[in-house]
C-alpha cells in the first residue's frame, strides 16, 4: 500500500501508485518466466519490461508530485493495455496474471491523465 503520509497524494493517487507497483512486479515475473518459454515470447517479454519500467517511474513521479506525471500516466495506460492484450493470448500463468492485473493499472493511470 502506498505511503499514507504523502501529503499531496489523495486516495486516487495512492491507488494508482499501488497499481503501478503491482503491475511492475507482475511484469518482471512474467518477463523472466517468458525467457524459458521460447523465442515466440519475445514481444511479451519486451512489453512486460517496458511496463515494468514505466510503471515504476510513474509511481516514483506521483510520489514526488512531478509536474509531468499526468503526461506519463497516459503513456503508462497505453502500454499496460497493449501488454495486457499480448499476455492474454498466452496460456502461461504468469501471462494470465499480467492480463488480469494490467487493466486495473491502465484504468487508474487514465484517471490520473485526465485529472
Buried (B, 14 or more C-beta within 10 A) or exposed (E): EBEEEBEEBEEEBBBBBBBBBBBBBBBBBBBEBBEEBEEEBEEBBBBBBBBBBBBBBBBBBBBEEBEEBBEBBBBBBBBBBBBBEBBBEBEBEBBBBBBEBBBBBBBBBBBBBEE
